[in-house]
Amino acid sequence: MSRAGTGTAEGPAEGVPLDAGPLSGRHGAERTCIVTRRAQPPANMVRFVLGPDGRVVTDLRARLPGRGAWITASREAVAEAVRKRLFQRAFKTKDAAAEADLPERVAAGLRDDLRQGLALANKAGCVVAGFAKVEAAIGDRTGVAAVIQAADGSPDGRRKIVAALHRRHGDAISRVPIIDDLSNEELDMALGRDHVIHAALVAGVGAAGCLSRWRRYRSFQGVAATTEEPGPARDGETVSPLLDDDVTDLTGTPQVAGSRDDGNPQGLG
């Protein structure tokens, strides 16, 4: 008699169909997780395909050729798929190689995807950067879609931005997400600027796409969105001694060329 979870016909991945390729099926059609067997929208999941060498490859944009297996966007779910050899069952081959560090590689890929989403939002004109510009955008009639704080930024500057959100939204502050997952260096790379500590997403298609990538990354990491004091400052950890941009704007503060988060791309006045 067959036993569930032992690689027999009753194993979790058995009977879960692979998709027929990245361009197949109805737009937005739900996919079934090979771990939980639950059907969900693709936005809440991660697609995997087999590479030419038989290794399991993460397909975050769901564009790689070949039949794909889908897993709920959760570190635990991916780890379980690796541990129980569910990729071998789903792809119906013992040669499907899923390495133990696959959850870490998916997390790193989702983080890169978030950074790329922020870069695209910036190109679409949906990002403002610099303490003064972010504070002004928060107080503007249209407000902001999200606030971005460098994870290693100054605790004082971060508290001031949260205070500005409270002044603007009061108890409704929870509707403004705070993205505090990326470091100062990562924000610099994404926005093509130096010393980015504070930024904000304003309404637009680019902002919506960036937020979607952020939510998937946070969901995978098992961390809820927050509007409280974010990151290391919230947790009482030591943060890097980066000068905040509201500090570097003060008269008499030494300036290094290209070091200010003034909201302008590098090389522009």
C-alpha positions in Angstrom: 0.0 0.0 0.0 1.3 3.5 -0.9 2.3 5.9 1.8 2.1 9.7 1.6 5.4 11.6 1.5 7.6 8.5 0.5 7.8 9.1 -3.2 4.9 6.9 -4.1 1.8 8.0 -6.0 0.4 9.6 -2.9 3.4 11.9 -2.4 2.6 15.7 -2.2 4.0 16.5 -5.7 2.2 13.6 -7.4 -0.8 14.7 -9.4 0.2 18.4 -9.4 0.5 19.4 -13.0 3.5 21.3 -14.3 2.7 24.3 -16.5 3.3 23.9 -20.2 5.6 26.8 -20.4 5.9 30.5 -19.5 3.4 31.7 -22.2 0.8 29.0 -21.8 -2.6 29.1 -20.1 -4.9 32.0 -19.4 -3.4 35.3 -18.2 -3.4 35.3 -14.4 -4.5 31.7 -14.1 -3.9 30.1 -10.7 -1.1 27.6 -10.2 -0.9 24.7 -7.8 1.9 24.6 -5.2 3.8 21.2 -5.3 4.2 21.4 -1.6 0.8 22.5 -0.2 -1.2 21.5 -3.3 -3.1 24.8 -2.9 -4.0 26.8 -6.0 -2.9 30.4 -5.8 -2.3 33.4 -8.1 1.2 33.3 -9.6 2.0 36.6 -7.9 2.1 34.7 -4.6 4.4 31.9 -5.8 7.8 31.2 -7.3 8.3 29.2 -10.5 11.1 26.7 -11.0 12.3 24.9 -14.2 14.9 22.4 -15.0 18.1 23.7 -16.5 20.0 21.9 -19.3 22.3 20.3 -16.7 19.3 18.9 -14.7 19.6 21.5 -11.9 16.5 23.2 -10.5 16.5 26.8 -11.6 14.5 29.6 -10.0 12.4 31.6 -12.5 11.3 34.7 -10.6 9.9 36.4 -13.7 8.2 33.2 -15.0 9.7 33.6 -18.4 12.2 30.8 -18.8 11.3 28.1 -21.3 10.3 24.6 -20.4 7.6 23.2 -18.1 7.5 24.8 -14.7 6.8 23.8 -11.1 5.3 26.3 -8.7 5.8 26.7 -5.0 4.2 29.2 -2.5 6.6 32.1 -2.0 7.8 31.0 1.4 11.3 30.0 2.6 9.8 27.1 4.5 7.9 25.8 1.5 11.0 25.8 -0.7 13.1 24.1 2.0 10.4 21.4 2.4 10.4 20.8 -1.4 14.2 20.3 -1.3 14.1 18.1 1.9 11.3 15.8 0.6 12.7 15.7 -3.0 9.4 17.1 -4.4 11.1 18.5 -7.4 12.1 15.0 -8.5 8.5 13.9 -8.2 7.1 17.0 -9.9 9.5 16.8 -12.9 9.3 13.0 -12.8 13.0 12.5 -12.9 15.5 11.5 -10.2 18.1 13.7 -11.9 16.3 17.0 -10.8 19.0 18.4 -8.5 17.8 20.9 -5.9 20.7 21.9 -3.6 20.2 22.5 0.1 20.9 26.3 -0.2 18.0 26.8 -2.7 15.9 28.8 -0.2 18.9 31.2 0.3 19.4 31.5 -3.4 15.7 32.3 -3.9 15.8 34.9 -1.2 18.9 36.5 -2.8 17.1 36.5 -6.1 14.0 38.1 -4.7 16.2 40.8 -3.1 17.8 41.5 -6.4 14.4 41.6 -8.0 13.2 44.2 -5.4 16.3 46.3 -6.2 15.5 46.0 -9.9 11.9 47.0 -9.3 13.1 50.1 -7.5 15.4 51.0 -10.4 12.5 50.6 -12.8 10.2 52.8 -10.6 13.0 55.4 -10.5 13.2 55.4 -14.3 9.4 55.8 -14.5 9.7 58.9 -12.3 8.0 57.3 -9.3 10.9 57.8 -6.8 11.9 60.9 -4.9 15.1 60.8 -2.8 16.6 62.9 0.0 15.2 63.7 3.4 13.7 67.1 2.5 12.1 65.9 -0.7 10.6 62.8 1.1 9.3 64.9 3.9 7.7 67.3 1.4 6.2 64.4 -0.6 4.7 62.9 2.6 3.0 66.3 3.4 1.9 66.8 -0.2 -1.8 66.5 -1.1 -1.2 63.3 -3.1 1.1 61.8 -0.4 3.4 58.8 -1.1 2.7 55.2 -2.0 5.6 54.0 0.3 8.6 55.3 2.3 12.0 53.8 1.7 14.6 53.8 4.5 18.2 52.5 4.3 18.5 49.6 6.7 21.8 51.1 7.9 20.7 54.7 8.1 20.6 57.1 11.0 18.0 56.1 13.7 17.3 59.8 14.2 16.5 60.5 10.6 14.4 57.4 10.4 12.3 58.5 13.4 11.8 61.9 11.8 10.4 60.4 8.7 8.0 58.1 10.7 7.0 61.3 12.7 6.2 63.0 9.4 4.0 60.1 8.4 2.2 60.3 11.7 1.6 64.0 11.2 0.2 63.4 7.7 -1.9 60.2 8.4 -2.4 59.9 12.1 -3.8 56.5 13.0 -4.1 55.7 9.3 -0.3 55.5 9.0 -0.5 51.7 8.5 -1.6 52.2 4.9 1.8 53.6 4.0 4.4 50.7 3.7 7.9 51.3 4.9 10.5 49.5 2.8 13.6 49.1 5.0 15.1 45.9 3.6 17.9 47.4 1.4 21.2 48.9 2.6 22.5 52.3 1.7 24.8 50.7 -0.9 21.9 48.8 -2.4 19.8 51.9 -2.7 22.7 53.7 -4.3 23.0 51.0 -6.9 19.2 50.9 -7.6 18.8 54.7 -7.9 22.2 55.6 -9.5 22.9 58.1 -6.7 25.3 58.4 -3.8 24.4 58.2 -0.1 20.7 57.4 -0.4 19.2 57.1 3.1 15.6 58.3 2.5 13.4 57.8 -0.5 9.8 57.5 -1.3 7.6 55.9 -4.0 5.0 58.2 -5.5 1.9 57.0 -7.3 2.4 55.3 -10.7 2.7 52.0 -12.5 6.4 51.8 -11.4 5.5 52.1 -7.8 2.9 49.4 -8.0 5.3 47.0 -9.6 8.0 47.7 -7.0 5.6 47.2 -4.1 4.5 43.9 -5.6 8.1 42.7 -5.6 8.7 44.0 -2.1 5.6 42.1 -0.7 6.7 38.9 -2.3 10.2 39.2 -0.9 8.9 40.0 2.6 6.4 37.1 2.3 9.2 34.7 1.4 11.2 35.8 4.4 8.2 35.4 6.7 8.4 39.1 7.7 5.2 41.2 7.9 5.1 44.7 6.4 5.7 47.4 9.0 5.0 51.1 9.6 6.7 51.2 12.9 10.3 52.2 13.6 12.0 50.0 11.0 15.1 47.9 10.7 18.1 47.8 13.1 17.0 50.9 14.9 13.7 49.3 15.8 15.4 46.1 17.1 18.0 48.0 19.1 20.9 46.8 17.0 24.0 48.8 16.1 23.7 50.7 12.9 26.4 52.1 10.6 27.5 55.7 11.5 26.2 57.1 8.2 25.5 60.8 8.2 21.8 61.3 7.4 21.0 63.6 4.5 19.2 66.0 6.8 22.5 66.3 8.7 24.7 66.7 5.6 22.5 69.6 4.5 23.5 71.6 7.6 25.8 74.6 7.1 29.3 73.8 8.0 29.0 70.1 7.5 31.9 68.7 5.4 30.7 67.7 2.0 32.2 65.0 -0.2 31.5 65.3 -3.9 28.6 63.0 -4.9 27.9 62.0 -1.3 24.7 63.9 -0.7 21.3 62.2 -1.1 19.9 65.3 -2.8 17.5 63.5 -5.1 19.6 64.1 -8.3 21.2 61.4 -10.3 25.0 61.2 -10.2 26.7 63.8 -12.4 23.7 66.1 -12.5 23.5 69.5 -10.9 
